[in-house]
């Protein structure tokens, strides 16, 4: 994407904010409709992007040492950055120290209870193991799809060179080329979507309600995400000999897309295109690392789970000593790694965790109206972190060649 296109994106952002400030109900309805269409289109492309990217990359790598080094590097930096995000969120929680909400307010909000569905975290893990091939595709179960794609890609790589193997690979690569063409077309008309997303957000922010204790709680999450975004992740890049300013500039379209769609999975097509075309990452690296990171590299989600869990437990009168807080850093990281990159995924996962420990989750209903802003910020951070891990992995592998 050229500079002129970025300016068009920024102009679309400004127009969208202006439309949202008008607060015309009919216009807001139209903007919501357009935003929903764009989100659905990106979700449509997200699943085949993951499937084809992982299968073709594993098949071409051959399951050898190169794939092992790639996965090990990506996983290492994913865990390092995610633990850092959770630790920073804990530090801000202790410094800002959000107060308790009035008991009457917590008891009055019960709308969130319906979101638990009685599903335990064990059930969530079991859902990752597919029992048929079609179901993960229809449900968009990214982790289950990754397992299938890993198995399929490695199986193809282990096949002896033959005409059937060549036909299968050519077919998969051809489908991938078609998919990237569709992605290119969608990105070309994205300014219309940005106008709608920005207008939708502006209207929602204007209708939000902030309490003093909620304000501090939100400050913890926003401050943690911003510190991770502008300080911690750039430091990881600098330590790997990568210019963080240039890297962010190249990946900005993907970060902005994540901000508006609130879905790192839906943004994956844009992230991959930016990494390959603008940042110059080896396609073998980007098409292997980014789909994986979209699923397991959830810096913003880890920060949200930690801060929200502590806030809910505090309001339920539970003891929050240092060992308990450190334990919840580990729980937050593990939970974030197992969370799919979809809108509100962290919210419902946190809801399930709190329900599992017997906490009054009515407070989650109070958080819900302001979660839109939180979700936007943490998703943008997730995609930026994915980009950093991808760039670092590419640099590390290039240095060993």
LUMMAR-389937 format. One record per residue (C-alpha): x, y, z; residue number from 1. Coordinates in steps of 0.2 Angstrom, whole numbers. Layout:
BEGIN
ATOM / east / north / up / seq
ATOM / X / Y / Z / NUM
...
This chain:
BEGIN
ATOM / east / north / up / seq
ATOM / 0 / 0 / 0 / 1
ATOM / 7 / 17 / -5 / 2
ATOM / 7 / 33 / 5 / 3
ATOM / -7 / 40 / -4 / 4
ATOM / -18 / 25 / 1 / 5
ATOM / -14 / 27 / 19 / 6
ATOM / -19 / 46 / 18 / 7
ATOM / -35 / 40 / 10 / 8
ATOM / -37 / 28 / 25 / 9
ATOM / -34 / 42 / 37 / 10
ATOM / -46 / 54 / 28 / 11
ATOM / -60 / 40 / 29 / 12
ATOM / -57 / 39 / 47 / 13
ATOM / -60 / 57 / 49 / 14
ATOM / -75 / 57 / 39 / 15
ATOM / -82 / 42 / 49 / 16
ATOM / -79 / 51 / 66 / 17
ATOM / -88 / 66 / 59 / 18
ATOM / -103 / 56 / 53 / 19
ATOM / -104 / 47 / 70 / 20
ATOM / -104 / 64 / 79 / 21
ATOM / -120 / 69 / 69 / 22
ATOM / -130 / 56 / 79 / 23
ATOM / -143 / 54 / 65 / 24
ATOM / -151 / 38 / 69 / 25
ATOM / -154 / 33 / 51 / 26
ATOM / -136 / 37 / 46 / 27
ATOM / -130 / 27 / 61 / 28
ATOM / -141 / 12 / 55 / 29
ATOM / -133 / 13 / 38 / 30
ATOM / -115 / 14 / 45 / 31
ATOM / -119 / -1 / 56 / 32
ATOM / -125 / -11 / 41 / 33
ATOM / -110 / -7 / 31 / 34
ATOM / -98 / -11 / 45 / 35
ATOM / -107 / -28 / 48 / 36
ATOM / -105 / -32 / 29 / 37
ATOM / -86 / -29 / 30 / 38
ATOM / -83 / -39 / 46 / 39
ATOM / -93 / -53 / 38 / 40
ATOM / -82 / -52 / 22 / 41
ATOM / -66 / -53 / 32 / 42
ATOM / -72 / -67 / 42 / 43
ATOM / -77 / -76 / 26 / 44
ATOM / -59 / -75 / 20 / 45
ATOM / -51 / -78 / 37 / 46
ATOM / -54 / -97 / 38 / 47
ATOM / -48 / -102 / 21 / 48
ATOM / -33 / -90 / 23 / 49
ATOM / -28 / -100 / 39 / 50
ATOM / -31 / -117 / 31 / 51
ATOM / -22 / -114 / 14 / 52
ATOM / -8 / -104 / 22 / 53
ATOM / -3 / -118 / 35 / 54
ATOM / -6 / -133 / 24 / 55
ATOM / 5 / -125 / 9 / 56
ATOM / 18 / -119 / 21 / 57
ATOM / 20 / -135 / 30 / 58
ATOM / 20 / -145 / 14 / 59
ATOM / 33 / -135 / 6 / 60
ATOM / 44 / -135 / 22 / 61
ATOM / 44 / -154 / 23 / 62
ATOM / 42 / -154 / 41 / 63
ATOM / 61 / -153 / 44 / 64
ATOM / 72 / -143 / 54 / 65
ATOM / 67 / -126 / 46 / 66
ATOM / 49 / -128 / 52 / 67
ATOM / 55 / -133 / 69 / 68
ATOM / 66 / -118 / 71 / 69
ATOM / 52 / -107 / 64 / 70
ATOM / 39 / -114 / 77 / 71
ATOM / 51 / -113 / 91 / 72
ATOM / 56 / -95 / 88 / 73
ATOM / 38 / -90 / 86 / 74
ATOM / 32 / -99 / 101 / 75
ATOM / 46 / -92 / 112 / 76
ATOM / 43 / -74 / 108 / 77
ATOM / 24 / -77 / 109 / 78
ATOM / 26 / -83 / 127 / 79
ATOM / 38 / -69 / 131 / 80
ATOM / 27 / -55 / 125 / 81
ATOM / 12 / -63 / 133 / 82
ATOM / 19 / -65 / 150 / 83
ATOM / 26 / -47 / 148 / 84
ATOM / 9 / -40 / 144 / 85
ATOM / 1 / -49 / 159 / 86
ATOM / 15 / -43 / 171 / 87
ATOM / 13 / -25 / 165 / 88
ATOM / -6 / -26 / 168 / 89
ATOM / -3 / -32 / 186 / 90
ATOM / 9 / -18 / 189 / 91
ATOM / -3 / -5 / 183 / 92
ATOM / -17 / -13 / 193 / 93
ATOM / -7 / -11 / 209 / 94
ATOM / -2 / 7 / 205 / 95
ATOM / -19 / 13 / 199 / 96
ATOM / -29 / 2 / 212 / 97
ATOM / -47 / 3 / 205 / 98
ATOM / -60 / 4 / 219 / 99
ATOM / -75 / -7 / 222 / 100
ATOM / -92 / -4 / 213 / 101
ATOM / -107 / -1 / 224 / 102
ATOM / -114 / -18 / 229 / 103
ATOM / -131 / -13 / 222 / 104
ATOM / -124 / -10 / 205 / 105
ATOM / -116 / -27 / 204 / 106
ATOM / -132 / -36 / 210 / 107
ATOM / -143 / -26 / 197 / 108
ATOM / -133 / -32 / 182 / 109
ATOM / -137 / -50 / 177 / 110
ATOM / -137 / -49 / 159 / 111
ATOM / -120 / -57 / 157 / 112
ATOM / -125 / -73 / 166 / 113
ATOM / -133 / -79 / 149 / 114
ATOM / -116 / -79 / 141 / 115
ATOM / -108 / -93 / 151 / 116
ATOM / -118 / -107 / 143 / 117
ATOM / -112 / -119 / 157 / 118
ATOM / -96 / -123 / 148 / 119
ATOM / -81 / -126 / 158 / 120
ATOM / -63 / -123 / 152 / 121
ATOM / -60 / -142 / 150 / 122
ATOM / -75 / -141 / 138 / 123
ATOM / -67 / -127 / 129 / 124
ATOM / -50 / -137 / 127 / 125
ATOM / -60 / -153 / 122 / 126
ATOM / -68 / -143 / 108 / 127
ATOM / -51 / -140 / 100 / 128
ATOM / -50 / -159 / 96 / 129
ATOM / -60 / -161 / 80 / 130
ATOM / -71 / -177 / 78 / 131
ATOM / -75 / -174 / 60 / 132
ATOM / -67 / -163 / 46 / 133
ATOM / -82 / -152 / 41 / 134
ATOM / -87 / -146 / 59 / 135
ATOM / -72 / -135 / 62 / 136
ATOM / -74 / -127 / 45 / 137
ATOM / -92 / -123 / 48 / 138
ATOM / -89 / -117 / 66 / 139
ATOM / -74 / -107 / 62 / 140
ATOM / -65 / -117 / 76 / 141
ATOM / -47 / -110 / 72 / 142
ATOM / -38 / -121 / 84 / 143
ATOM / -46 / -137 / 78 / 144
ATOM / -43 / -131 / 60 / 145
ATOM / -24 / -128 / 64 / 146
ATOM / -23 / -146 / 71 / 147
ATOM / -31 / -153 / 55 / 148
ATOM / -20 / -141 / 44 / 149
ATOM / -4 / -146 / 53 / 150
ATOM / -8 / -165 / 50 / 151
ATOM / -13 / -162 / 32 / 152
ATOM / 2 / -151 / 28 / 153
ATOM / 15 / -163 / 36 / 154
ATOM / 7 / -178 / 28 / 155
ATOM / 8 / -170 / 11 / 156
ATOM / 27 / -166 / 14 / 157
ATOM / 30 / -184 / 18 / 158
ATOM / 23 / -190 / 2 / 159
ATOM / 36 / -196 / -11 / 160
ATOM / 38 / -184 / -25 / 161
ATOM / 25 / -190 / -38 / 162
ATOM / 12 / -183 / -50 / 163
ATOM / -2 / -184 / -38 / 164
ATOM / 8 / -174 / -25 / 165
ATOM / 12 / -161 / -38 / 166
ATOM / -6 / -160 / -43 / 167
ATOM / -12 / -157 / -25 / 168
ATOM / 1 / -144 / -22 / 169
ATOM / -3 / -135 / -38 / 170
ATOM / -21 / -135 / -33 / 171
ATOM / -19 / -128 / -16 / 172
ATOM / -7 / -115 / -22 / 173
ATOM / -19 / -110 / -36 / 174
ATOM / -33 / -108 / -23 / 175
ATOM / -22 / -98 / -12 / 176
ATOM / -18 / -86 / -27 / 177
ATOM / -37 / -84 / -30 / 178
ATOM / -39 / -80 / -11 / 179
ATOM / -26 / -67 / -11 / 180
ATOM / -34 / -59 / -27 / 181
ATOM / -51 / -58 / -17 / 182
ATOM / -41 / -50 / -2 / 183
ATOM / -33 / -37 / -14 / 184
ATOM / -50 / -32 / -20 / 185
ATOM / -58 / -31 / -3 / 186
ATOM / -43 / -20 / 3 / 187
ATOM / -45 / -9 / -12 / 188
ATOM / -63 / -4 / -6 / 189
ATOM / -59 / -4 / 12 / 190
ATOM / -60 / 16 / 14 / 191
ATOM / -79 / 14 / 13 / 192
ATOM / -78 / 1 / 28 / 193
ATOM / -67 / 12 / 38 / 194
ATOM / -79 / 27 / 37 / 195
ATOM / -93 / 15 / 43 / 196
ATOM / -82 / 7 / 57 / 197
ATOM / -77 / 25 / 63 / 198
ATOM / -95 / 31 / 63 / 199
ATOM / -101 / 16 / 72 / 200
ATOM / -87 / 18 / 86 / 201
ATOM / -90 / 36 / 88 / 202
ATOM / -109 / 34 / 91 / 203
ATOM / -106 / 20 / 103 / 204
ATOM / -93 / 30 / 113 / 205
ATOM / -105 / 44 / 114 / 206
ATOM / -118 / 33 / 122 / 207
ATOM / -107 / 25 / 135 / 208
ATOM / -107 / 27 / 154 / 209
ATOM / -92 / 29 / 165 / 210
ATOM / -90 / 26 / 183 / 211
ATOM / -75 / 31 / 194 / 212
ATOM / -70 / 14 / 198 / 213
ATOM / -73 / 8 / 181 / 214
ATOM / -63 / 22 / 174 / 215
ATOM / -48 / 16 / 184 / 216
ATOM / -51 / -1 / 179 / 217
ATOM / -51 / 4 / 160 / 218
ATOM / -36 / 15 / 164 / 219
ATOM / -27 / -1 / 170 / 220
ATOM / -30 / -10 / 153 / 221
ATOM / -27 / 5 / 142 / 222
ATOM / -11 / 9 / 150 / 223
ATOM / -5 / -9 / 150 / 224
ATOM / -9 / -11 / 132 / 225
ATOM / -1 / 6 / 127 / 226
ATOM / 15 / 2 / 137 / 227
ATOM / 16 / -15 / 128 / 228
ATOM / 12 / -7 / 111 / 229
ATOM / 24 / 7 / 112 / 230
ATOM / 38 / 2 / 123 / 231
ATOM / 39 / -17 / 126 / 232
ATOM / 36 / -24 / 109 / 233
ATOM / 48 / -11 / 101 / 234
ATOM / 61 / -16 / 113 / 235
ATOM / 59 / -34 / 107 / 236
ATOM / 62 / -28 / 90 / 237
ATOM / 77 / -17 / 94 / 238
ATOM / 85 / -32 / 103 / 239
ATOM / 83 / -42 / 87 / 240
ATOM / 91 / -28 / 76 / 241
ATOM / 74 / -22 / 69 / 242
ATOM / 69 / -4 / 67 / 243
ATOM / 52 / -3 / 77 / 244
ATOM / 46 / 13 / 69 / 245
ATOM / 48 / 7 / 51 / 246
ATOM / 40 / -10 / 56 / 247
ATOM / 25 / -1 / 63 / 248
ATOM / 24 / 10 / 48 / 249
ATOM / 24 / -5 / 36 / 250
ATOM / 11 / -14 / 47 / 251
ATOM / 0 / 1 / 51 / 252
ATOM / -14 / -4 / 39 / 253
ATOM / -16 / -21 / 47 / 254
ATOM / -16 / -13 / 65 / 255
ATOM / -29 / 0 / 59 / 256
ATOM / -40 / -14 / 52 / 257
ATOM / -38 / -24 / 69 / 258
ATOM / -44 / -8 / 78 / 259
ATOM / -60 / -7 / 68 / 260
ATOM / -64 / -25 / 66 / 261
ATOM / -60 / -31 / 83 / 262
ATOM / -54 / -47 / 76 / 263
ATOM / -36 / -53 / 73 / 264
ATOM / -43 / -68 / 64 / 265
ATOM / -53 / -57 / 52 / 266
ATOM / -38 / -45 / 50 / 267
ATOM / -26 / -60 / 46 / 268
ATOM / -28 / -58 / 27 / 269
ATOM / -22 / -39 / 28 / 270
ATOM / -8 / -44 / 41 / 271
ATOM / -1 / -57 / 29 / 272
ATOM / -2 / -45 / 14 / 273
ATOM / 7 / -31 / 23 / 274
ATOM / 20 / -43 / 31 / 275
ATOM / 25 / -50 / 13 / 276
ATOM / 22 / -35 / 2 / 277
ATOM / 27 / -20 / 13 / 278
ATOM / 38 / -27 / 27 / 279
ATOM / 47 / -39 / 15 / 280
ATOM / 45 / -55 / 26 / 281
ATOM / 48 / -72 / 18 / 282
ATOM / 31 / -79 / 13 / 283
ATOM / 36 / -96 / 20 / 284
ATOM / 38 / -87 / 37 / 285
ATOM / 23 / -76 / 36 / 286
ATOM / 11 / -89 / 30 / 287
ATOM / 17 / -101 / 44 / 288
ATOM / 19 / -89 / 59 / 289
ATOM / 5 / -77 / 57 / 290
ATOM / -9 / -90 / 57 / 291
ATOM / -2 / -98 / 72 / 292
ATOM / 1 / -81 / 81 / 293
ATOM / -17 / -76 / 77 / 294
ATOM / -23 / -90 / 87 / 295
ATOM / -10 / -91 / 102 / 296
ATOM / -2 / -74 / 102 / 297
ATOM / -14 / -64 / 113 / 298
ATOM / -5 / -50 / 122 / 299
ATOM / -20 / -39 / 124 / 300
ATOM / -31 / -53 / 129 / 301
ATOM / -19 / -59 / 143 / 302
ATOM / -19 / -41 / 150 / 303
ATOM / -38 / -40 / 149 / 304
ATOM / -41 / -57 / 158 / 305
ATOM / -29 / -53 / 172 / 306
ATOM / -35 / -35 / 175 / 307
ATOM / -54 / -40 / 174 / 308
ATOM / -52 / -56 / 184 / 309
ATOM / -43 / -46 / 198 / 310
ATOM / -57 / -33 / 197 / 311
ATOM / -71 / -45 / 198 / 312
ATOM / -63 / -55 / 212 / 313
ATOM / -59 / -39 / 222 / 314
ATOM / -77 / -34 / 220 / 315
ATOM / -82 / -51 / 226 / 316
ATOM / -72 / -49 / 242 / 317
ATOM / -59 / -62 / 237 / 318
ATOM / -42 / -61 / 244 / 319
ATOM / -29 / -54 / 232 / 320
ATOM / -12 / -58 / 239 / 321
ATOM / 4 / -59 / 229 / 322
ATOM / 4 / -78 / 226 / 323
ATOM / -14 / -77 / 220 / 324
ATOM / -9 / -62 / 208 / 325
ATOM / 6 / -72 / 201 / 326
ATOM / -5 / -87 / 199 / 327
ATOM / -17 / -77 / 189 / 328
ATOM / -3 / -71 / 178 / 329
ATOM / 0 / -89 / 173 / 330
ATOM / -19 / -93 / 171 / 331
ATOM / -21 / -77 / 160 / 332
ATOM / -7 / -82 / 149 / 333
ATOM / -13 / -100 / 147 / 334
ATOM / -31 / -94 / 144 / 335
ATOM / -25 / -81 / 131 / 336
ATOM / -15 / -94 / 121 / 337
ATOM / -31 / -105 / 120 / 338
ATOM / -42 / -91 / 115 / 339
ATOM / -48 / -88 / 97 / 340
ATOM / -44 / -72 / 88 / 341
ATOM / -63 / -67 / 87 / 342
ATOM / -73 / -52 / 93 / 343
ATOM / -77 / -53 / 112 / 344
ATOM / -67 / -69 / 113 / 345
ATOM / -58 / -63 / 129 / 346
ATOM / -74 / -56 / 137 / 347
ATOM / -83 / -73 / 136 / 348
ATOM / -67 / -83 / 141 / 349
ATOM / -65 / -71 / 156 / 350
ATOM / -83 / -74 / 160 / 351
ATOM / -81 / -92 / 160 / 352
ATOM / -66 / -92 / 171 / 353
ATOM / -75 / -81 / 184 / 354
ATOM / -90 / -92 / 184 / 355
ATOM / -79 / -107 / 187 / 356
ATOM / -72 / -100 / 203 / 357
ATOM / -89 / -95 / 209 / 358
ATOM / -88 / -77 / 208 / 359
ATOM / -103 / -65 / 205 / 360
ATOM / -102 / -61 / 187 / 361
ATOM / -115 / -48 / 187 / 362
ATOM / -100 / -35 / 186 / 363
ATOM / -96 / -42 / 169 / 364
ATOM / -113 / -35 / 163 / 365
ATOM / -107 / -17 / 169 / 366
ATOM / -91 / -19 / 159 / 367
ATOM / -100 / -25 / 143 / 368
ATOM / -105 / -7 / 137 / 369
ATOM / -87 / -1 / 138 / 370
ATOM / -79 / -17 / 131 / 371
ATOM / -80 / -11 / 113 / 372
ATOM / -66 / 1 / 116 / 373
ATOM / -56 / -11 / 126 / 374
ATOM / -58 / -24 / 113 / 375
ATOM / -52 / -12 / 99 / 376
ATOM / -36 / -8 / 108 / 377
ATOM / -32 / -25 / 113 / 378
ATOM / -35 / -32 / 96 / 379
ATOM / -24 / -19 / 88 / 380
ATOM / -10 / -23 / 100 / 381
ATOM / -12 / -42 / 97 / 382
ATOM / -10 / -39 / 78 / 383
ATOM / 5 / -28 / 81 / 384
ATOM / 12 / -41 / 92 / 385
ATOM / 9 / -54 / 79 / 386
ATOM / 18 / -43 / 66 / 387
ATOM / 33 / -41 / 78 / 388
ATOM / 34 / -60 / 81 / 389
ATOM / 34 / -63 / 63 / 390
ATOM / 47 / -50 / 59 / 391
ATOM / 58 / -57 / 73 / 392
ATOM / 56 / -75 / 67 / 393
ATOM / 61 / -69 / 49 / 394
ATOM / 76 / -60 / 55 / 395
ATOM / 82 / -75 / 66 / 396
ATOM / 80 / -88 / 52 / 397
ATOM / 88 / -76 / 39 / 398
ATOM / 103 / -74 / 51 / 399
ATOM / 105 / -93 / 52 / 400
ATOM / 105 / -96 / 33 / 401
